[in-house]
Amino acid sequence: MKDNKKQHQVPFFSFSALFTEREKDYLRIFQDVASRGGFILQRDVDELEENIKKLLNVKHAIAVADGTNAILLGLRALEIGLGDEVILASHSFVAAAQSIHYTGATPVPVDLAEDFLIDPESVEKAITPRTKAIMPVHVNGRVCPMDDLKDIAQRHNLLLLEDAAQALGAKYKGQPSGTIGRFGTFSFYPSKMLGCFGDGGILVTNDDNLGRRVLLMRNHGADPDQNKKIVSWGTNCRLDNIQAAILNFKLKHFANDIARRRVIARQYHEAFHEIEDLNLPPAPDSDPDYFDVYQNYEIESGRRDELREFLAERGIGTIIQWGGVPIHQMAFLGFNQNLPKTDRFFERCLLLPMNHMLSDEDVNYICDTVHEFYRR
Ligand SMILES: *Cc1c(COP(=O)(O)O)cnc(C)c1O
């Protein structure tokens, strides 16, 4: 830097800010929960499940240990397992593929379309007699093209499941993400849309039978309506009660937090849409069918690595999602698909800082710095 003015710093995500943002409230919550010994499956978990049911207008919500296990329990409850195949996008977190693997089934990654989301054509090509389910992943807080996927699922008699870990609050044609398929799962990992102070997740469904099975499985098969009598096989996959208490508080601010992300997305869009080298996500409200929540703001740049370094030198943190490796490139996990669109995307993709805690100053600084890069 030329002058001795302190450089503006915008980390990609500040985990400590999640706490300091409303420190006094959180201290009060910790004290309240701990002093009443509310550690395991207490009223806060019940309240969280009620809150999520209301938010998403869905019949069942079962809080679990994390988003990965939410997928695993949902798949097992549907008896997906050995010999089955489940199709998902390669542009996704390996967690989804791993949950499929852990049921005994085979994850089948497919290519992405122009909108960076799972490509229905690629899905259709990957269907075999063993295919049991399609699990679109609503990457970055935008719901996948569910009508097309529903149509494919119906024609081939497949289950449609949603990994909505990144899309709590997003909607497609007015319908909340996670409630369109047979089940939907969310993650409360700290940097997700609604983050707790550790791990957390939830599964939602309108299927009574599925909801009950997951409820039993997450707590050793103990039936809460029969004085915890063991009525089935299960495991320990409970959400910590203290995390539920934090999430119930954070839900009060959730609509504002989403609105803030959308304001930032609009600002990025206005700042960057004329830069030819960049490919941007759709702007908020650019298509009435979609309500996007911008878990991430993922751009494509032909000069990605250079841009990333330029931003880093100026104190701006960026990330290449999934460590820069899409699922199908993980040959060591046995994948060998040829997905040219995903390969090309991963040479160009970059996540800019995106969360409700960014200030106007931060966002302006990021916009100015990207412009400075392209002016040189
Ligand atoms: C975060 C994430 C998960 C896993 O969630 P955890 O709570 O970390 O287990 C699964 N799928 C996607 C797309 C994610 O982004």
The ligand as an SDF file (V2000), in Angstrom:
LIG
                    3D

 15 15  0  0  0  0  0  0  0  0999 V2000
  -22.8710  -27.3690    4.6110 C   0  0  0  0  0  0  0  0  0  0  0  0
  -23.4140  -28.3330    3.6490 C   0  0  0  0  0  0  0  0  0  0  0  0
  -23.7380  -29.6370    4.0000 C   0  0  0  0  0  0  0  0  0  0  0  0
  -23.3930  -30.2640    5.3210 C   0  0  0  0  0  0  0  0  0  0  0  0
  -23.7780  -29.6170    6.4430 O   0  0  0  0  0  0  0  0  0  0  0  0
  -23.0610  -29.8700    7.8360 P   0  0  0  0  0  0  0  0  0  0  0  0
  -24.0030  -29.2760    8.8150 O   0  0  0  0  0  0  0  0  0  0  0  0
  -21.7390  -29.1960    7.8040 O   0  0  0  0  0  0  0  0  0  0  0  0
  -22.9250  -31.3480    8.0190 O   0  0  0  0  0  0  0  0  0  0  0  0
  -24.3230  -30.4640    3.0510 C   0  0  0  0  0  0  0  0  0  0  0  0
  -24.5620  -30.0210    1.8080 N   0  0  0  0  0  0  0  0  0  0  0  0
  -24.2660  -28.7730    1.4350 C   0  0  0  0  0  0  0  0  0  0  0  0
  -24.5990  -28.3350    0.0450 C   0  0  0  0  0  0  0  0  0  0  0  0
  -23.6560  -27.9000    2.3150 C   0  0  0  0  0  0  0  0  0  0  0  0
  -23.3480  -26.6580    1.8950 O   0  0  0  0  0  0  0  0  0  0  0  0
  1  2  1  0
  2  3  1  0
  2 14  2  0
  3  4  1  0
  3 10  2  0
  4  5  1  0
  5  6  1  0
  6  7  2  0
  6  8  1  0
  6  9  1  0
 10 11  1  0
 11 12  2  0
 12 13  1  0
 12 14  1  0
 14 15  1  0
M  END
$$$$
